[in-house]
Amino acid sequence: MTNIKAWIISMRLRTLPLALSTIFMGSFLAADSESFRLPVLFWASLTTLFLQILSNLANDYGDAVSGADNEERQGPQRMIQQGIISLKQMKRAVFITSFLALISGLILIYISLRGDHLYAFVFFLMGMGAIGAAIRYTVGQNPYGYRGLGDFYVFLFFGLMGVGGTYFLHTGHWSWPVMLPATAVGLFSTGVLNLNNIRDIESDKNSGKKTLPVMMGRTKAAWYHFTLITSGWAAMLLWLLTFESEQGAWITLLSLPVYLKSILVVFRADSPSTRLDPELRNLSVGTLLFVILYGTGIFFL
């Protein structure tokens, strides 16, 4: 395997559509209120991609150091685990990606909030928190991903802060109803993490990584997944029924089969490595499809 291919695998490109879903949803909501700005979309998308890649690289590094990545792991083998990328190289990549996310985020804040120093400072703190959260998921003393808190942070950063923050950067004002589609995207994103953790439940348990599926067990984790998906759709349906005036937005329902399949696979999966791993990609891409369908519906139908 070439070194370039190893780094591409470590970046886990299949997770990037999920990161873009957050920015696109916030941007579509802003455009629907006639406040869309293309530079905000570009720099917000670039920043979130850097943050997602940072999280993936830091996750590889932290799991390798802690021993969570071992021969019992059900998912695809990691590059450190195979000895293709060293710990030192991965640590350097984490620092470089953190720097790129910081620079991109500062540009985003400048073009969005120049002249408004208070909000600029608030978003700077949020950005630093996002960088810290991306690293601290599995890195450092007592990482929060090993204490069952990963789901909360994914919901927060991929949902409420990601969608709501993007909307604010476009419009310059806050709207509480926007939290409904933000909740939907956040819960679907948490569902992707839950699939990952169910897949790795045995190896995580043996290595001392206490994810929610490890703590609640396989059956309850499947029902938890059901709750995440159905609650996300409930939030989106409430938005469509109460606040969205464009009838074309209902085309979003065309993505529903992706979510139904995700639920069925979790309840039927008898081999996590062969059944759940592909579903990570499917749900990630499905969430982006969900968002794109919504945007298509409100602007073209």
C-alpha positions in Angstrom: 0.0 0.0 0.0 1.3 3.4 -0.9 1.7 6.1 1.8 -0.8 8.4 0.0 -3.4 5.6 0.0 -2.8 5.0 3.7 -3.4 8.6 4.5 -6.6 8.7 2.4 -7.9 5.7 4.3 -7.0 7.3 7.6 -8.9 10.4 6.7 -12.0 8.2 6.3 -13.5 10.1 3.3 -16.8 8.3 3.7 -17.5 10.3 6.9 -17.1 13.7 5.1 -20.7 13.8 3.6 -22.0 13.8 7.2 -19.9 16.9 8.0 -21.1 18.7 4.9 -24.7 17.8 5.8 -24.4 20.2 8.8 -23.2 23.1 6.7 -25.6 22.6 3.9 -28.6 22.4 6.1 -27.7 25.7 7.9 -27.1 27.3 4.5 -30.4 26.1 3.0 -32.2 27.4 6.0 -30.5 30.8 5.6 -31.2 30.9 1.9 -34.8 30.2 2.6 -34.8 33.4 4.7 -33.1 35.2 1.8 -29.8 35.6 3.7 -27.5 33.2 1.9 -23.8 34.2 1.3 -21.6 32.0 -0.9 -18.3 32.9 0.9 -19.8 31.7 4.2 -20.8 28.4 2.6 -17.3 27.9 1.1 -15.3 28.6 4.3 -17.8 26.9 6.6 -17.6 23.8 4.4 -13.8 23.9 4.3 -13.6 24.3 8.1 -15.9 21.5 8.9 -14.0 19.2 6.5 -10.8 20.0 8.3 -12.5 19.4 11.7 -13.9 16.0 10.5 -10.5 14.9 9.2 -8.9 16.1 12.4 -11.4 14.0 14.4 -10.7 10.9 12.3 -6.9 11.2 12.5 -7.0 12.0 16.3 -9.3 9.0 16.7 -6.8 6.7 15.0 -4.0 8.1 17.2 -5.9 7.9 20.5 -7.2 4.4 19.9 -3.7 3.2 18.9 -2.2 4.6 22.1 -4.9 3.2 24.3 -5.0 -0.2 22.7 -8.6 0.0 21.5 -7.4 -0.8 18.0 -6.3 -4.4 18.2 -6.7 -7.7 16.4 -10.2 -8.1 17.9 -11.5 -5.0 16.2 -14.4 -5.7 13.8 -14.1 -2.8 11.4 -11.5 -2.0 8.8 -8.0 -2.1 10.2 -6.3 1.3 10.9 -3.0 2.3 9.4 -1.2 2.6 12.7 -2.5 -0.8 13.6 -1.0 -2.2 10.5 2.3 -0.3 11.0 2.0 1.7 7.8 1.8 5.0 9.6 3.7 5.6 12.8 2.4 7.3 15.9 4.8 10.2 15.4 3.6 10.7 11.8 -0.1 10.6 12.9 0.6 13.0 15.8 2.2 15.5 13.3 -0.8 15.1 11.0 -3.1 16.0 13.9 -1.2 19.2 14.6 -1.2 20.2 10.9 -4.9 19.5 10.5 -5.7 21.5 13.7 -3.7 24.4 12.4 -5.6 24.3 9.0 -9.0 24.1 10.8 -8.0 27.1 12.9 -6.9 29.2 10.0 -10.0 28.3 8.0 -12.2 29.0 10.9 -10.7 32.4 11.5 -11.2 33.4 7.9 -14.9 32.2 8.2 -15.4 34.4 11.3 -13.7 37.4 9.7 -15.8 37.3 6.5 -19.0 36.6 8.4 -18.8 38.8 11.6 -16.2 41.5 10.9 -17.3 44.6 12.9 -19.2 42.5 15.4 -16.4 41.8 17.9 -18.6 40.1 20.6 -20.1 37.5 18.2 -16.7 37.0 16.6 -15.2 36.2 20.0 -18.1 33.8 20.8 -17.6 32.0 17.5 -13.9 31.9 18.1 -14.5 30.1 21.4 -16.9 27.7 19.7 -14.3 27.0 17.1 -11.6 26.3 19.7 -14.1 24.1 21.5 -14.7 22.1 18.2 -11.0 21.6 17.7 -10.6 20.5 21.3 -13.5 18.1 21.0 -12.2 16.6 17.8 -8.9 15.8 19.5 -10.2 14.9 23.0 -12.6 12.2 21.8 -9.9 9.5 22.2 -6.7 11.5 22.9 -5.3 12.5 26.3 -6.1 11.5 29.9 -9.6 10.2 30.3 -10.9 11.0 26.8 -14.7 11.7 26.7 -15.2 9.1 24.0 -14.2 6.4 26.5 -16.8 7.6 28.9 -19.9 7.3 26.7 -20.0 11.1 26.0 -19.2 10.9 22.3 -22.9 10.8 21.3 -23.6 14.1 23.2 -20.7 15.9 21.5 -21.7 14.6 18.0 -25.3 15.8 18.5 -24.0 19.2 19.8 -21.4 19.9 17.1 -23.1 18.2 14.1 -26.5 19.3 15.0 -27.3 22.3 17.2 -24.0 24.2 16.9 -23.2 23.2 13.4 -26.6 23.9 11.7 -27.6 26.8 14.0 -24.1 28.4 13.9 -24.0 28.2 10.1 -27.5 29.8 9.9 -26.3 32.6 12.2 -23.1 33.2 10.2 -25.2 33.7 7.0 -28.0 35.7 8.5 -26.5 37.6 11.5 -29.5 36.7 13.7 -30.9 33.7 15.6 -34.1 31.7 15.1 -35.2 29.1 17.6 -37.3 27.1 15.1 -34.1 26.3 13.2 -33.3 24.0 16.1 -35.8 21.5 14.7 -33.9 20.6 11.5 -30.6 21.1 13.5 -31.9 18.4 15.9 -32.7 16.1 13.0 -29.2 16.3 11.5 -27.6 16.0 14.9 -29.6 12.9 15.8 -28.9 11.2 12.4 -25.2 12.0 12.9 -25.3 10.5 16.3 -26.9 7.4 14.7 -23.7 7.0 12.5 -21.6 7.1 15.6 -23.9 4.6 17.3 -23.5 2.2 14.3 -19.8 2.5 14.6 -19.9 1.7 18.3 -22.2 -1.2 17.9 -19.9 -2.7 15.3 -16.9 -2.3 17.7 -18.8 -3.3 20.9 -16.7 -6.4 21.7 -13.3 -5.0 21.0 -14.2 -1.7 22.8 -15.4 -3.7 25.8 -12.2 -5.7 26.0 -10.0 -2.6 25.7 -12.0 -0.6 28.3 -13.5 1.8 25.9 -16.9 2.6 27.5 -19.1 3.7 24.6 -22.9 3.8 25.1 -23.4 0.4 23.4 -20.8 -1.1 25.7 -22.6 0.2 28.7 -26.1 -0.6 27.7 -25.6 -3.8 25.7 -26.3 -4.8 22.1 -30.1 -5.0 22.3 -30.6 -1.7 24.1 -28.1 -0.1 21.7 -30.3 -1.2 18.8 -33.4 0.4 20.4 -31.3 3.5 21.1 -30.5 3.6 17.4 -34.3 3.3 16.6 -34.9 6.2 19.0 -32.3 8.4 17.4 -33.6 7.9 13.9 -37.3 8.2 14.7 -36.7 11.3 16.9 -34.8 12.9 14.1 -37.6 12.4 11.7 -40.2 13.6 14.3 -38.2 16.9 14.6 -38.0 17.3 10.9 -41.7 16.5 10.4 -42.6 19.1 13.0 -40.5 21.6 11.1 -42.2 20.8 7.8 -45.7 20.9 9.3 -45.2 24.1 11.4 -42.6 26.4 10.0 -41.8 25.4 6.4 -44.2 27.0 3.9 -42.7 25.5 0.7 -44.7 22.3 -0.1 -41.7 21.0 -2.2 -39.8 20.5 1.0 -41.7 17.3 1.5 -39.5 15.7 -1.1 -37.2 15.1 1.8 -39.3 12.0 2.6 -37.7 10.3 -0.4 -34.6 9.7 1.8 -36.7 7.8 4.4 -35.9 4.3 3.1 -32.2 4.9 3.9 -33.1 5.4 7.6 -35.6 2.5 7.7 -32.9 0.2 6.3 -30.5 1.4 8.9 -32.9 0.4 11.7 -33.5 -3.0 10.1 -29.8 -3.7 9.7 -29.1 -2.9 13.3 -31.8 -5.3 14.6 -31.0 -8.0 12.2 -27.2 -7.8 12.1 -25.6 -11.1 13.2 -22.1 -10.2 12.0 -21.1 -6.6 12.9 -18.1 -6.4 10.6 -20.0 -7.5 7.4 -23.4 -5.9 8.0 -22.9 -2.8 10.1 -19.7 -1.4 8.5 -21.2 -0.6 5.1 -24.2 0.9 6.8 -22.0 3.6 8.3 -21.4 4.9 4.8 -25.0 4.5 3.8 -26.3 6.5 6.7 -23.7 9.2 6.3 -24.4 9.6 2.6 -28.2 9.2 3.3 -28.0 12.2 5.7 -26.4 14.3 3.0 -29.1 13.1 0.6 -31.8 14.1 3.2 -30.4 17.6 3.3 -29.9 18.0 -0.5 -33.5 16.8 -1.1 -34.7 19.4 1.4 -32.8 22.2 -0.4 -34.0 21.0 -3.8 -37.6 21.0 -2.6 -37.6 24.5 -1.2 -35.9 26.1 -4.2 -36.8 24.1 -7.3 -40.2 22.5 -6.6 
